[in-house]
Amino acid sequence: MAANFPFLSTPTTARETLWPAATFTPVDRIRRLVWKIAFATLALMAVGSATRVMNAGLACPDWPLCYGQLVPQQQMNLQVFLEWFHRLDAALIGLSTLWLAALCTWYRRQVPGWLPWAAVGALALIGVQGALGGLTVTQLLRFDIVTAHLGTALLFFSAMLIIASCLLPYRSTGTVGRLPWLGLVATMIVYVQCLLGGLVGSRWAAHQCLGLKELCQVMNSHLLGIVPASAAVLALTWTVWRTPALTYPLRRLGSLASMLLVFQLVMGIATFRLRLQVEPLTVAHHTLGAALVGTLVCFTVLAWRDRLGPVPSDYRISVAAPQELASPAEL
């Protein structure tokens, strides 16, 4: 009777009821791991921003340990904790990326052929990021190294989102038109704007310009960069709203990009008007910028997938079962 009426059978766990065992293919496991690494990277950049804003970048004078210890108990205070936790989160992300590369290599016959190479590339980025992190401390927060450290973190964050977006089940409609190009341009402009913001922060240009009228050119470059970045995101959002028969994920990501832009502008104006005296506002401003880059990356990848049409059969992720469709949490 249970065979005829499956709902009468008693599953062993609630997890099996919601997600059948057949659902968790190697691609599913890898995709979920990549999303976790991406969100952890966003949190890492937020902690890194807090570390800089709180002037805690050299709270641990040595590297990779902190005062020669894994956990500096006697020297622990807020600044030391921020720097120590930043390193801890970075180490966990590094180990997770190593695990990702191992999984992709182990399941190389069951995953798209590009995936193991992408995982190795992400692991290489982590190596570069770790080296820049060490140089940040040993070179006493040299502004070009700090800016490169942020730029590499954004690249790694984007790489994780590209991999995750490529692994999402997606059915194209072929109606995107020029949206893939608009998304790519907007992503590049906002990325450069984030680097300019990182340069302003690493040189303390805003503080010096507001107080001593020095390095105002550096700060003004970031302020002027608001115009093309905002115009690119608004043009993208306007085109999304005017494009008929667009898929729901693309519409939602387009709307999310415009919302993040508004919040980013509000946070930036508040930070400037308060003369950078409220640290949480500055951290939120930086984090929203990284989140905007990530949203545009996801949009661009899905838009290109829509433009290029269905993937070849050996790259295809099964979407026949309803439970395989991307959940709202994954989009």
KAVENJO-V67846 format. One record per backbone hydrogen bond with DSSP energy under -0.5 kcal/mol. CO is the residue of the C=O (numbers start at 1). NH is the residue of the N-H. E is the energy in kcal/mol with one decimal. If there is no record, write none. Layout:
BEGIN
co=CO nh=NH e=E
co=CO nh=NH e=E
END
This chain:
BEGIN
co=1 nh=5 e=-2.1
co=5 nh=8 e=-2.3
co=6 nh=9 e=-1.5
co=9 nh=11 e=-0.7
co=13 nh=17 e=-1.0
co=14 nh=18 e=-1.9
co=15 nh=19 e=-3.2
co=20 nh=23 e=-1.7
co=20 nh=24 e=-0.6
co=21 nh=24 e=-0.8
co=23 nh=25 e=-2.1
co=25 nh=29 e=-2.3
co=26 nh=30 e=-2.5
co=27 nh=31 e=-2.7
co=28 nh=32 e=-2.3
co=29 nh=33 e=-2.0
co=30 nh=34 e=-2.4
co=31 nh=35 e=-2.1
co=32 nh=36 e=-2.0
co=33 nh=37 e=-2.3
co=34 nh=38 e=-2.4
co=35 nh=39 e=-2.5
co=36 nh=40 e=-2.2
co=37 nh=41 e=-2.0
co=38 nh=42 e=-2.0
co=39 nh=43 e=-2.1
co=40 nh=44 e=-2.1
co=41 nh=45 e=-2.3
co=42 nh=46 e=-1.8
co=43 nh=47 e=-2.4
co=44 nh=48 e=-2.6
co=45 nh=49 e=-2.2
co=46 nh=50 e=-2.3
co=47 nh=51 e=-2.4
co=48 nh=52 e=-2.0
co=49 nh=53 e=-2.8
co=50 nh=54 e=-2.4
co=51 nh=56 e=-3.4
co=52 nh=55 e=-1.7
co=56 nh=59 e=-1.8
co=59 nh=61 e=-0.7
co=65 nh=67 e=-0.5
co=66 nh=69 e=-1.3
co=69 nh=66 e=-2.4
co=71 nh=73 e=-1.2
co=73 nh=76 e=-0.7
co=77 nh=81 e=-2.8
co=78 nh=82 e=-2.3
co=79 nh=83 e=-2.1
co=80 nh=84 e=-2.9
co=81 nh=85 e=-3.3
co=82 nh=86 e=-2.2
co=83 nh=87 e=-1.8
co=84 nh=88 e=-2.2
co=85 nh=89 e=-2.9
co=86 nh=90 e=-2.0
co=87 nh=91 e=-2.3
co=88 nh=92 e=-2.3
co=89 nh=93 e=-2.3
co=90 nh=94 e=-2.2
co=91 nh=95 e=-2.4
co=92 nh=96 e=-2.4
co=93 nh=97 e=-2.4
co=94 nh=98 e=-2.1
co=95 nh=99 e=-2.2
co=96 nh=100 e=-2.2
co=97 nh=101 e=-2.5
co=98 nh=102 e=-2.0
co=99 nh=103 e=-2.6
co=100 nh=104 e=-2.6
co=101 nh=105 e=-1.9
co=102 nh=106 e=-2.6
co=103 nh=107 e=-2.7
co=105 nh=108 e=-1.2
co=107 nh=110 e=-2.1
co=107 nh=111 e=-0.7
co=112 nh=115 e=-1.3
co=112 nh=116 e=-0.6
co=113 nh=117 e=-0.5
co=114 nh=118 e=-2.3
co=115 nh=119 e=-2.5
co=116 nh=120 e=-2.1
co=117 nh=121 e=-2.4
co=118 nh=122 e=-2.3
co=119 nh=123 e=-2.1
co=120 nh=124 e=-2.1
co=121 nh=125 e=-2.0
co=122 nh=126 e=-1.9
co=123 nh=127 e=-1.9
co=124 nh=128 e=-2.2
co=125 nh=129 e=-2.8
co=126 nh=130 e=-2.7
co=127 nh=131 e=-2.1
co=128 nh=132 e=-2.4
co=129 nh=133 e=-2.2
co=130 nh=134 e=-2.1
co=131 nh=135 e=-2.3
co=132 nh=136 e=-2.2
co=133 nh=137 e=-1.1
co=134 nh=138 e=-2.7
co=135 nh=139 e=-2.7
co=136 nh=141 e=-3.4
co=137 nh=140 e=-1.6
co=142 nh=145 e=-0.6
co=142 nh=146 e=-2.4
co=143 nh=147 e=-2.3
co=144 nh=148 e=-2.1
co=145 nh=149 e=-2.3
co=146 nh=150 e=-1.9
co=147 nh=151 e=-2.6
co=148 nh=152 e=-2.5
co=149 nh=153 e=-1.8
co=150 nh=154 e=-2.4
co=151 nh=155 e=-2.0
co=152 nh=156 e=-2.7
co=153 nh=157 e=-2.7
co=154 nh=158 e=-2.5
co=155 nh=159 e=-2.5
co=156 nh=160 e=-2.3
co=157 nh=161 e=-1.9
co=158 nh=162 e=-2.5
co=159 nh=163 e=-2.4
co=160 nh=164 e=-2.5
co=161 nh=165 e=-2.7
co=162 nh=166 e=-2.2
co=163 nh=167 e=-1.4
co=164 nh=168 e=-0.8
co=170 nh=172 e=-0.6
co=176 nh=179 e=-2.2
co=178 nh=182 e=-2.2
co=179 nh=183 e=-2.9
co=180 nh=184 e=-2.1
co=181 nh=185 e=-2.6
co=182 nh=186 e=-2.6
co=183 nh=187 e=-2.4
co=184 nh=188 e=-2.1
co=185 nh=189 e=-2.4
co=186 nh=190 e=-2.5
co=187 nh=191 e=-2.1
co=188 nh=192 e=-2.2
co=189 nh=193 e=-2.2
co=190 nh=194 e=-2.1
co=191 nh=195 e=-2.0
co=192 nh=196 e=-2.4
co=193 nh=197 e=-2.2
co=194 nh=198 e=-2.4
co=195 nh=199 e=-2.4
co=196 nh=200 e=-2.4
co=197 nh=201 e=-2.2
co=198 nh=202 e=-2.9
co=199 nh=203 e=-1.7
co=200 nh=205 e=-2.3
co=201 nh=204 e=-0.8
co=204 nh=208 e=-2.2
co=205 nh=209 e=-2.8
co=206 nh=210 e=-2.6
co=207 nh=211 e=-2.1
co=208 nh=212 e=-2.5
co=208 nh=213 e=-0.8
co=208 nh=214 e=-1.5
co=209 nh=213 e=-0.7
co=215 nh=219 e=-1.6
co=216 nh=220 e=-3.0
co=217 nh=221 e=-1.7
co=218 nh=222 e=-1.2
co=219 nh=223 e=-2.0
co=220 nh=224 e=-3.0
co=221 nh=225 e=-1.5
co=223 nh=226 e=-1.0
co=224 nh=227 e=-1.3
co=224 nh=228 e=-0.6
co=225 nh=229 e=-1.7
co=226 nh=230 e=-2.6
co=227 nh=231 e=-2.5
co=228 nh=232 e=-2.4
co=229 nh=233 e=-2.0
co=230 nh=234 e=-2.7
co=231 nh=235 e=-2.4
co=232 nh=236 e=-2.0
co=233 nh=237 e=-2.6
co=234 nh=238 e=-2.7
co=235 nh=239 e=-2.1
co=236 nh=240 e=-2.3
co=237 nh=241 e=-2.3
co=238 nh=242 e=-1.5
co=239 nh=243 e=-0.9
co=240 nh=243 e=-0.8
co=242 nh=244 e=-0.6
co=243 nh=246 e=-0.7
co=247 nh=251 e=-2.1
co=248 nh=252 e=-2.7
co=249 nh=253 e=-2.5
co=250 nh=254 e=-2.3
co=251 nh=255 e=-2.2
co=252 nh=256 e=-2.4
co=253 nh=257 e=-2.2
co=254 nh=258 e=-1.6
co=255 nh=259 e=-2.1
co=256 nh=260 e=-2.7
co=257 nh=261 e=-2.0
co=258 nh=262 e=-2.0
co=259 nh=263 e=-2.4
co=260 nh=264 e=-2.6
co=261 nh=265 e=-2.5
co=262 nh=266 e=-2.4
co=263 nh=267 e=-2.7
co=264 nh=268 e=-2.5
co=265 nh=269 e=-2.7
co=266 nh=270 e=-2.6
co=267 nh=271 e=-2.6
co=268 nh=272 e=-2.3
co=269 nh=273 e=-2.9
co=270 nh=274 e=-2.1
co=271 nh=276 e=-2.8
co=272 nh=275 e=-1.4
co=274 nh=277 e=-1.3
co=277 nh=279 e=-0.8
co=278 nh=281 e=-0.8
co=278 nh=282 e=-1.4
co=279 nh=283 e=-2.4
co=280 nh=284 e=-2.5
co=281 nh=285 e=-2.4
co=282 nh=286 e=-2.1
co=283 nh=287 e=-2.6
co=284 nh=288 e=-2.6
co=285 nh=289 e=-1.5
co=286 nh=290 e=-1.8
co=287 nh=291 e=-2.5
co=288 nh=292 e=-2.3
co=289 nh=293 e=-2.0
co=290 nh=294 e=-2.3
co=291 nh=295 e=-2.3
co=292 nh=296 e=-2.3
co=293 nh=297 e=-2.2
co=294 nh=298 e=-2.3
co=295 nh=299 e=-2.4
co=296 nh=300 e=-2.6
co=297 nh=301 e=-2.4
co=298 nh=302 e=-2.3
co=299 nh=303 e=-2.5
co=300 nh=304 e=-2.4
co=301 nh=305 e=-2.2
co=302 nh=306 e=-2.3
co=303 nh=307 e=-2.2
co=304 nh=308 e=-2.7
co=305 nh=309 e=-1.2
co=312 nh=315 e=-1.5
co=312 nh=316 e=-0.8
co=321 nh=324 e=-1.8
co=322 nh=325 e=-1.4
co=327 nh=330 e=-1.2
co=327 nh=331 e=-0.9
co=328 nh=331 e=-0.6
END
